[in-house]
Amino acid sequence: MSPDLKRFVYVLHSLANPDRQFVESAANVPMRIAAHNAGHSPLTATHRPWKLVAVVQFGTTPWAAGPWW
């Protein structure tokens, strides 16, 4: 992955289990949400469907991958 690629940190909220949230970074948020809702991620498959509640865009990968989130 190019270090110049824009990245997004996003927060998902489980509609099936309201106590569950999931935070991750990705370059293509719509594709990742579709994968989560299709059950392709073992960490989120059992709590789908997911709703996007927040997105923050970063100019470079290192900022999005930072340990602060």
Backbone as numpy.savetxt, mean C-alpha at the origin, in Angstrom:
# Nx Ny Nz CAx CAy CAz Cx Cy Cz
14.94 -1.57 -9.68 14.10 -0.39 -9.68 14.99 0.84 -9.68
14.63 1.80 -10.47 15.38 3.04 -10.56 15.18 3.86 -9.29
16.27 4.41 -8.73 16.11 5.24 -7.52 15.37 6.54 -7.80
15.22 6.90 -9.08 14.50 8.14 -9.43 13.00 7.92 -9.59
12.54 6.68 -9.51 11.13 6.37 -9.66 10.33 6.93 -8.49
9.24 7.61 -8.81 8.38 8.13 -7.73 7.72 6.97 -7.00
7.62 7.12 -5.71 7.01 6.09 -4.87 5.90 6.72 -4.05
5.00 5.87 -3.62 3.86 6.28 -2.81 3.81 5.40 -1.58
3.51 6.00 -0.45 3.17 5.25 0.76 1.66 5.35 0.86
1.01 4.20 1.05 -0.45 4.20 1.09 -0.95 3.42 2.30
-2.14 3.79 2.72 -2.79 3.14 3.87 -4.10 2.53 3.39
-4.27 1.26 3.68 -5.52 0.56 3.36 -6.28 0.27 4.64
-7.59 0.25 4.54 -8.47 -0.07 5.67 -9.32 -1.26 5.25
-9.36 -2.29 6.08 -10.14 -3.48 5.78 -11.63 -3.22 6.01
-12.43 -3.50 4.99 -13.88 -3.37 5.15 -14.46 -4.58 5.86
-13.77 -5.71 5.81 -14.23 -6.93 6.47 -13.89 -6.94 7.95
-12.79 -6.30 8.31 -12.33 -6.27 9.69 -11.90 -4.84 10.01
-12.81 -4.01 10.49 -12.53 -2.58 10.68 -11.35 -2.25 11.59
-10.88 -3.19 12.36 -9.71 -2.95 13.22 -8.39 -3.08 12.47
-8.44 -3.50 11.21 -7.23 -3.77 10.43 -6.90 -2.64 9.46
-5.63 -2.25 9.49 -5.09 -1.34 8.49 -3.80 -1.95 7.97
-3.39 -1.50 6.80 -2.17 -2.00 6.18 -1.46 -0.82 5.54
-0.15 -0.69 5.77 0.65 0.39 5.21 1.78 -0.22 4.39
1.97 0.32 3.19 3.00 -0.21 2.30 3.43 0.90 1.35
4.56 0.71 0.68 4.97 1.65 -0.37 4.96 0.91 -1.70
4.68 1.66 -2.76 4.63 1.08 -4.11 4.76 2.19 -5.14
5.12 1.82 -6.35 5.18 2.77 -7.45 3.82 2.89 -8.13
3.03 1.82 -8.09 1.73 1.79 -8.77 0.66 1.38 -7.75
0.07 2.35 -7.10 -0.89 2.08 -6.02 -2.15 1.38 -6.54
-2.77 1.81 -7.64 -3.97 1.10 -8.10 -3.72 -0.39 -8.38
-2.56 -0.70 -8.94 -2.22 -2.10 -9.22 -2.07 -2.88 -7.91
-1.43 -2.27 -6.91 -1.24 -2.95 -5.63 -2.57 -3.16 -4.91
-3.47 -2.18 -4.94 -4.77 -2.34 -4.30 -5.54 -3.48 -4.97
-5.49 -3.54 -6.28 -6.16 -4.62 -7.01 -5.58 -5.98 -6.59
-4.27 -6.04 -6.42 -3.63 -7.29 -5.99 -4.06 -7.66 -4.57
-4.13 -6.68 -3.67 -4.59 -6.95 -2.31 -6.02 -7.46 -2.31
-6.88 -6.81 -3.09 -8.30 -7.21 -3.12 -8.54 -8.51 -3.87
-7.59 -8.91 -4.71 -7.70 -10.20 -5.42 -7.14 -11.35 -4.58
-6.53 -11.03 -3.43 -6.01 -12.07 -2.55 -4.59 -12.50 -2.88
-3.86 -11.72 -3.66 -2.50 -12.10 -4.08 -1.43 -11.81 -3.03
-1.77 -11.11 -1.98 -0.80 -10.81 -0.92 -1.17 -11.61 0.33
-0.27 -12.48 0.79 -0.59 -13.29 1.97 -0.88 -12.46 3.23
-0.29 -11.27 3.31 -0.50 -10.44 4.50 -1.88 -9.79 4.55
-2.55 -9.68 3.40 -3.83 -8.98 3.37 -5.00 -9.83 2.85
-4.72 -11.01 2.36 -5.76 -11.82 1.71 -6.94 -12.14 2.63
-6.68 -12.39 3.88 -7.76 -12.82 4.78 -8.63 -11.67 5.29
-8.22 -10.44 5.01 -8.97 -9.29 5.52 -9.57 -8.43 4.41
-9.68 -8.97 3.23 -10.23 -8.19 2.10 -11.75 -8.16 2.16
-12.36 -7.19 1.56 -11.82 -6.17 0.67 -11.18 -5.01 1.44
-10.31 -4.31 0.72 -9.59 -3.17 1.26 -10.02 -1.89 0.58
-10.01 -0.81 1.36 -10.34 0.52 0.84 -9.13 1.42 1.06
-8.77 2.20 0.07 -7.68 3.15 0.19 -8.13 4.33 1.03
-7.34 4.68 2.07 -7.71 5.81 2.93 -6.70 6.94 2.90
-5.46 6.68 2.46 -4.46 7.75 2.40 -3.34 7.36 1.44
-2.80 8.37 0.75 -1.65 8.18 -0.15 -0.74 9.39 0.00
0.55 9.14 0.13 1.55 10.20 0.16 2.56 9.90 -0.93
2.82 10.87 -1.81 3.77 10.68 -2.90 5.14 11.21 -2.50
6.18 10.44 -2.83 7.56 10.84 -2.58 8.29 10.92 -3.91
9.25 11.81 -3.99 10.00 12.00 -5.23 10.96 10.87 -5.53
11.44 10.18 -4.51 12.40 9.10 -4.72 12.10 7.94 -3.79
12.60 6.79 -4.16 12.39 5.57 -3.38 12.93 5.66 -1.95
14.14 6.20 -1.72 14.64 6.20 -0.32 13.71 6.89 0.67
13.05 7.96 0.27 12.13 8.63 1.19 10.93 7.76 1.50
10.39 7.09 0.49 9.22 6.24 0.71 9.55 4.99 1.50
10.79 4.54 1.42 11.19 3.32 2.11 11.69 3.59 3.53
11.67 4.84 3.93 12.20 5.21 5.23 11.50 4.53 6.39
12.20 4.35 7.48 11.64 3.64 8.64 10.62 4.45 9.43
10.43 5.70 9.09 9.52 6.57 9.85 8.07 6.21 9.68
7.66 5.54 8.61 6.24 5.24 8.44 5.96 3.86 8.92
